[in-house]
Amino acid sequence: MLMARHDIKTQMVFDYLVEFLEKNKFSSKNKLPSELFLSKELTVSRSTVRAALDILLHDGFIYKVQGAGAFFNKDRVLNKNTYKEKFNKDLKYKYKIALIVQGQDAKANAELKKGIESVFDGHSVNLQVYITDNKFANERECIKTLMHEGFDGFIVDGVKASLLNPNLELYKECYESLKIPVIFYNNYYKELNYPKVLTDGRQAGKEMASYLISRGHKKIGGIFVCDNYQAVEKFQGMYEAMLFSGLDLRDRYLKWCVSDDAHDQSFRKNIESYLEKIPNATALVCCNSIIYKLVKKVLKTLNKKVPDDISLVSLDMSSDEVEHDNVTCTINQGFDIGQRVASNLLLMIKNKDFKDRIHEYSSLLEPKVHLGGSVKDI
């Protein structure tokens, strides 16, 4: 906490930075937002931002690199004896909940958090957010640390969930030995029979492919993330729709990637090469909004227009993206999912019977479809 001599705006910036450190302490990234970003985001002067940064700098929690910006000292932040003693607020909460996110889709995470907070408001809940960058090592460090810090429950988006996760024993220790309720959203581990809340990915993929087929498309391509469980289910739904309609899905019409690829702008070259190899494709399914944005950039580079040259559908688009692009898609239900996981987790904590009533605390949401202007008739 800051001493009383600091003004309210400096305190606000300081609190923002402390929350940023806490949220990102298990992330691979340790760079702080720029002074310019902070001044605009928080509507304060850059001198106020510097005053807050100087407090953290003085205490050794951050350091500056000339020409590169400010970074936080991860070892010092992770040291609870120095970090928590310095920054813990003397606030009393009934429940302390950890929200463990991949952190790669800021819009989806923001909507999810709003949904969670809408339920937790009035229940005296201290919600703390942590980012794993969708990496096993970060997830391991996060769970190993938090499981002994008095949390009453975890809300988790699984890491590379379609692969065999090396951290399952930690979740079992939390859930079965320490009796800490754990609920997954979006990506879960099928090896763990724990409560989960998610949109029906298979049905979403099926509905998008079926719509394309109904508009006359037969040569349909798709780009999917192979280490994301939801993306794999979306592909299965697409495949089922094509088989049901008697259509072949040839391997060259599919492009598989891993999550890290989808967040790498250089992956655009791979997408460009893929599209050049399927010149007869009339439509393309994008497994998420991140892939969709990359495809749109590639198509612009290739001087191809949607839907004149190729029809395009996507899954898990935010409402803002739908309004901006008017793309045919399924809409990300982050807010609704957030409300469900929050409500179910509170019940799990209160009833203490979460191991015996798993299905009662799980939800499968039907996909919400938006029919936009990105598909033409063939």
Order of alpha helices (4+ residues) and beta strands (2+ residues): alpha-alpha-alpha-beta-beta-alpha-alpha-beta-alpha-beta-alpha-beta-alpha-beta-beta-alpha-beta-alpha-beta-alpha-alpha-beta-alpha-beta-alpha-beta-alpha-beta-beta
